[in-house]
Amino acid sequence: MLSVYHALPAPVQPVIASLRGAYLRRWRYGPKTDQLVREALERDFWSPRQWHEWQRRELEQLLQHACTRVRFYREQWGERQRDGTAGSARNLADWPILERQEVQAGSKRFLADGCGSRKMFCDRTSGTTSPSLKIWQSRQTVRRWYALFEARCRHWYGVSRHDNWGMLGGQLVAPVARRRPPFWVWNSSLNQLYLSSYHLAPDLIPEYLRALRSYKVRYLIGFTSALYTIAREILETKLDVPQLKVIITNAEPLFDHQREAIAAAFHCPVRETYGMAEIVAGASECEAGRLHLWPDAGIVEVLDGDQPVANGEVGDLICTGLINADMPLVRYRVGDRGSWPPTADSCPCGRTLPVLGPIEGRTDDVLYTSDGRTVGILAPVFKSDLRIREAQIVQERRDLIRVRIVPAPGFTDADGRTIISNVKARMGAVTVVLEPLSAIPRSANGKFRSVICELSGEEKHSPHKNPRPVLSRR
């Protein structure tokens, strides 16, 4: 289908994109959308007691519904009751953790009785580190989710879906080999300029800025890494930028050095959001710089194994969605790592939504030291004053780290030594190989993985063994 789209004349492509946009708009928004948005904004200031009671009622209904009307859970609880390990289906802690592979094995087993997939919207996860999942949603579910997004990812920042906006994402709206604009397509049904994240060469970035100005884009949503690439080029070459109200990052963690560069380049606030296609959790950053969870989207646990971690400590995010009763995911391991803040003080913004600590990224991208430690936060390795465009850390063995870098003008050996020193300060006795590249490849969906762990399961759990030989990746 992409080859057919790419072969269409340039004037026809926006028509096709707008037809697709009209289809999505009918699913996402309806006559009750504005009311749902107002209700969400009112809940932002609920008391903790109100939230507790609301979540308790919603969770009770969801668990009862899941164990009686969803084939996967019905069979799971039947088996657990036979072998005496069931516990209580009314107690969330008695539900086993749901792994991604279980959903991959057959997503339709998670559909509630009477839900026909042909009449539902099928979304897919991005599949950055594993095959994508099919997530089935009713029209009501889709509209509830997008109402939360409208309230807390747009209204908070003074913009709306009715403004012209830009999306910098992973859809192949232009052939990868194209070297002349457009690298975008206008979707009039959603007021959206969709920009490719695959054409961000330094000499092409001025074309992107011209497109933002031409289409009068008021705000920009996109992959953090893609926004950072544009920002670095703006700062290095002093490009003229259009006036934007806000830049909203999604799909990837936002590190301090990236925030600083994006804000400096575009002269506007940069806000981080967190979510996933499974819609079991959501979070957005307020004007005080704190990432607030959406309690009406799901219940979030932070666990080490199957035990809760203390405030300030990092663990796996285990989420129970409260929106999609037609395909409920209970205690689902989303694959990201995070933490609760060390202290639970109130937020200066006045909202009572719980605060989530920094999202560290995928559980697959935790590194392992020779003495058995795990290292999850590596953003400080790349300070904003280093002369590099982008970088990627790859662990090939317990004692071997490869750092791929794209040097910026003025890069020196001293920058390289700083990077190596910063890695060793966090990883201990390791060999660090610095590998300069003209560009770091993105994954098939356009996302950028800043940290990659290539260790096998055996190597991760055998601190003093390095069973694999070093393979050159030059």
N, C-alpha and C positions, 0 to 999 in steps of 0.2 A: 504493500500500500504506500509506503514512503517513497518508493521509486516513482510510482504514478504521480503522487503529489508533487515531487520535485520536478517532474517533467512538464507540469502545467505551466502555462504562460504566467508571468509575474502578476498581472492584474487579476487573475482568477484565484490565486492562492488566498488572498484575504477573504474572498467570498466563501471558500471552503472552510477556512478557519472560523468565520463568523457563523456559518451554519452549525458547526460543531459547538461553538460558544452558545448559540441559542438553545441547543439541546441541553448543555450543562446548566444554563441559567434556569431552565424549567425544572430541573432536578434540585438545584440548590436553593432557589428562592421562590416564595409563594406569598399569598395574601397575608399570612401570619408572621412573615419574617420580621417586620418592624416591631411587632409586639414581642416576639421572642428576644430580639435585641434589647429592648427596654427592660424586660424581665431579667436578663442576664446582668445588665448594668446595675440594676437594683440589688441583685444578690452579691455584687462586689463588696457591699458594706454590711452584709449580714453578720450577726454575732457568731462566735464559735459554737454556741449552743444551737443556734438555728441551723448551721451547717451540719452539725453532728446529727441532729434529728432528721434532717432531710436525707442525708446519706444513709442513715440507718434504715429508713423506710424504703428507699430506692434499692439498697443492697438486698434487703430481705425479699423483696419482690423478685429481683433478678435471680438470686440463688434458687428460690423455689421454682421459678420458671425454667431455669437451666437444667436442674436435675430431674425435672418431670417431663419437659417438652423438647429437649435437645438430645438427639440420639447419642452423641459422643459421651455426654455427661451421664445420661441414663445408664449406658453400658458400664461406664467407669465406676459409678456408685454401686451398681449391682454387683460388680466383681469385688469391690472393696468390702461390701457387706458380707459376701460369701466367705471371704478370707479373714474377716474380723478386723480390718484396718480402716473401717469407714469413718468413725468419728461422727460428727453432726454436720449435716449439709447446711444447717443454718449458721454455722460458725465459719467465717471466711478462712481462718487459720487452719481449719481441718481439710480444706481443699488442697490437693496437690498442685505444685507449680506446673503450669502448662508451658511446654517447650515449643518453639517454632516448628520443629520437625513434625510434631504431632498434627499441627494445622496443615502443614505441607502435604501430609499423607492423605488428606481428603477434606478440603474446606467445607464441602456440602454436608459432612457429618455434623457440623456445628450449626447448621440451619435449624431453626425451631420448626416443629411440626406445622404443616400448613403453609409454609413460606416457599413459594415457587421462585426459583432463581431467575426464571425468564422475565419476571415482572420486577426484578430488583436491579439496583445499580451495582455493577461489579468494578471495584477499585482494585488496584494492585500495589503491593509494596514495591520499593525500588529495587530490592535485590542487590544491594551493594556488595555484601559478603556471602550471599547464598541465594538460591533461586527465589523468585518473587512469590508472594502469596496472593490468592484471590480473596478479597474481602467483600462480602455481600451485604448490601444496605438497602433498606426500604426508603421511599421518598421522605417519610417523616424523619428517619435517622439522618439522612443527608442534610435536610433543612435545619435540624437542630444543631448539627455540627457547624454548619456555615453561619448560623446565627451567632454562635459563640465566637467564631473567627471574626465576624463583622464587628461584634461588640469589643473584643479584647485585642484584636490584631489590627483594627482600623480606627474604631471610634476613640480608643485611648490616645491615638496619635493625631487626631484631628482630621482624618481622611475617611473616605467611604468608597464603596464599590461603584458609586456613580461618578467618581472622578476618573480621569484618564490615568492609568497606572501602567507600570512596566513590570514584567516578570522575566527574570534572568534565570533560566532553568535548563533542564536536560532534554527537552523535546528537540528532535532534529528538524527544525523548521527550515533549514537550509542544508544542502549537501556539504559534508565536511570539507571536501576539496575546494569549495568555492572561495575565491579570493577577491570578489567584487560584491559590494552590497546589492540587495539587502541581505542582512543576516538576521532578519526578524520578519514577523508577520503581524498585521493589525487585525485584531478580533473585535469588531465593532459591537457585537452582542454583549461582551463583557467589559467594554471600554479598556481593552488590554492590548498593550504592545508586547508580544512575546519575543524575547531576544535570545538568540542561541548562546550557550556557554562554551561552544566548541570553536569559536572563531576569534578568540581574544588575543590575537597577535598584536604587538605594540603598534604597528602601522595601521591596524584596522580599528583600534579603539576610538580614534576621533570620529569615525563613522557612527559608532554607537551613540556618542554624545550628540551628534547632529540629529540622529533619529529621535532621541529623547526630547530634544528641543522642538523638532518639527511636529511631533505628535502631542506636544504640550503635556507631557507626562508630569504628574504632580508628586507621585511617590513611586518607589521602586522596591520590589520584593525579589529576593534571589538567594542563590547559593552563596555562602560566606566567601568561599575561595574565589568565585568568579568576581564578586564585588571587590574583593581585595586586589585582584589582578588589575582591574580597571583603576582602582584608587592609586596603586603604585605608579602606574603610567601617568596618571594625571599629575601626581606630585613631582615625578622626575622630569616631565617635559612641560610642566606648567600649562596644561591645557585649560581652555575656558569651559566651565561646566554650567549646565542649566540649573535653575533654581528649583530645588526639591524641598518638600515639606518634611519628609522623613525617609530613611532607608530601613527596611525590615529584613533581617536575615532569617533564613529557614534551612532546614535539612542538614545543616552542619553546625558544629559548635562555633561560637564566636570568641576568639581569643583577644586579649587586651591589645596586642600589637596590631591586630586586624581592625579592631574598633577604632583605634587612634588614627590609623591611616585612612579609613573610609570616611570618618567624620571630618578629618582635615581636608580631604580631597573635595568632598561635596558640600561642606559648610552647613551640615544639618545633623540632627540627632540620628543615631544608629541604635535600633532596638532589636533585641534577640527574641526569637520565638522557639517553641519546642512542640513538636507533634509528630504524628505518624499516620500512615494510611489505615492502620488498625483502629484508629480513633479510641484508644483506651486511656489516653491521657493527653493533656494539653497544658501549655504554659506560655506566658508572655511577659515581657519586661515592662515595668512601669516607669514613670518619669524619674523616680528615685534610683533607678538602676537595679531593681531587684526583680528576679524572675518569679512571678506568681503562678502557682498551679491553679487549674480550673477544677474545683471539686465536683462540679456538675458534669464533668466529662468522665471522671473515673477516680478510683481509689488507688493511691500509689504507696507501695511499700519499698523500703530500701533494705536489701538483705545481703548478708554474707553467707552463702550456702542457703540454709533455710531459716537463719536467725537474723532478727533485726539488728542493724548497726547503730552505734551511738551517734548522737548529733555531731556533725563535723567529720565523720568517717565515711569513706566511699564504699558503695556496694552496688549490686545489680538492681535495676529498677524493675519491680514486679507490679503489674497494673491490672486492675479489674475495671473494664469499661462499663459505664452506666447509661450510655446512649443507645447502643445497638443491641436491643433485646432479641432481634431476629437472628443475629449471629454472635451470641455472647462469648467473650473471651475472659475467663475467670483466672486470676493470678497468672497472667501471661508474662513471660520473660521477654521484654521488648528488645533486649540486646544492647541497651545503653547502660552506662554507669553514672551515678550521681550521688548526692548526699543531701542531708538536711543541714541548714545553717547551724553553727556551733551554739548560737543563742536564739531564742524565739521571741525577740523583741518586736514591737509593732513597727510597721513600715511608715515612713514619713508621708507616703502618698495617701494614707488614710484608709486604703482598702484592707479588708480583713482576710483576703484570700491567702492561704498558706504560701510561704516562700520556699522555693527549691534552691539548693546550692548549685554551683556550676555543673553543667553536663560535661562529663569528661570524654564522651565518645563511646564507640562501640566496645563491648566486652571482648570482641575479637582483637582489638587493637591495644590491649594491655601488654607491656613488655615485662620480661622476666630476667632478673639478675642471677649471676652465678651462685650467690649465697641464698637464693630462694625467695627474694622479695619480688613484689609486683610493683611496677611503676606505671601510673596512669596519666599523670599530668606532665606533659613535655613541652607545652607551649612556651614556658620561660626560656627554653633553649634558644629561641629565635626572637631576640629583642628587636624592637622597632628600629634601632640605629644600625643594625647589620645591613650591609649592602647586598641584599638578595631579593629576588622577585618572589620566589616561593621555595618551599623545601618539604621534603618527605623523609621520615625516618623509617627504615626497614630493618627489623631484627631477623638476621639469617641464622644465627646461633646464639646460645646464651652469652658467648664472649665475643660476638661479632655484630656490630651495628653499621649499616650503610646509611649515609645521609646524602640523599639526592638534593642538589641545589640548582637553582637557575640564577646565576650571578647577575647582579644589576651593575650599571656603570659605576666604576670606582671600587669594585670588589677587590680586596687585597688578601694576601696570605694571613694577615692579622685577623681578618673576619673569619677565615677558615679555622684558624687556631682557636678562636673564641668559641665557635660552634663545637669543635671537638672537646674542648675543655668543659663546656656546659653539659654535654652528653655524659662525659665521664663522671662529672660531679653528681649525676643522678643515677647512673648505672653501675658505677664502681669500676672494677678491673675488666674493661672491655677494649677490644680493638675497634677503632672508629675509622671507617673508610669514607672519605669525602668524594662524591661523584658529581662533577658539574655536568649539567644537561642544558640543552636549548629550551626544553619544555618537559614538564612531568606529565605523563599520560594520565588522563581521567579514566574512571570506570565507564562501563558501557552506558550508564544512565547520566553521565556528565558530572557526577559527584567526585570530590577530591578527598582521598584518604590521607590525612597528614601523618598517620602512624600505622604501620603494618607489621604484624607479628607473623612470621612464617614458620614458627616452631610447630612441630607436631604435638599431639597430646602427650606423648611419652616424654618429649623434651621439656615441656612445660612443667611436668611433675617430677623430673629427674634433674635437680639443680647441678649435679656434678658430672653430668654426662653430656657429650656432644656427639651423638651417633652419626650425624650427617656430615659429609665433606662440604667444604666451602665451594659454592658454584659461582663462577664469574657472571655478573649480569651487565657487563659493559657492552 
